[in-house]
């Protein structure tokens, strides 16, 4: 190995060592900028959703619909009914709790239907 080649290799190694930290910092900053851009995009999407919801809430018909559904409001002249389940809770609450339970597969529903159909007949009520 000649003296010039040795000086070239040493110079190249020093350049690699000297430039490794700035290049690493540059790459980490690019990753941080990309993450911040993704956060900005998600925030912009959330802002758009909230503006849409705000537009909905400025509509009197939507407000009336929500009041009727959430607060059981009725218009003058209407009669409001609430179905009560066996345990004394409103039936809508019982249905929503059943809807939030773990989802069952179609095979479980089919098996339960077959077991119910195979069981004894339900006696007719005397009303």
QUITA-V124775 format. One record per backbone hydrogen bond with DSSP energy under -0.5 kcal/mol. CO is the residue of the C=O (numbers start at 1). NH is the residue of the N-H. Records with the same first field share a line. If there is no record, write none. Layout:
# QUITA-V124775
CO = NH / NH
This chain:
# QUITA-V124775
2 = 6
3 = 7
4 = 8
5 = 9
6 = 10
7 = 11
8 = 12
9 = 13
10 = 14
11 = 15
12 = 16
13 = 17
14 = 18
15 = 19
16 = 20
17 = 21
18 = 22
19 = 23
20 = 24
21 = 25
22 = 26
23 = 27
24 = 28
25 = 29
26 = 30
27 = 31
28 = 32
29 = 33
30 = 34
31 = 35
32 = 36
33 = 37
34 = 38
35 = 39
36 = 40
37 = 41
38 = 42
39 = 43
40 = 44
41 = 45
42 = 46
43 = 47
44 = 48
45 = 49
46 = 50
47 = 51
48 = 52
49 = 53
50 = 54
51 = 55
52 = 56
53 = 57
54 = 58
56 = 59
58 = 60
59 = 63
60 = 64
61 = 65
62 = 66
63 = 67
64 = 68
65 = 69
66 = 70 / 71
67 = 71 / 73
68 = 72
75 = 78
78 = 80
83 = 91
85 = 88
89 = 85
90 = 93 / 94
91 = 95
92 = 96
93 = 97
94 = 98
95 = 99
96 = 100
98 = 101
105 = 108 / 109
106 = 110
107 = 111
108 = 112
109 = 113
110 = 114
111 = 115
112 = 116
113 = 117
114 = 118
115 = 119
125 = 127
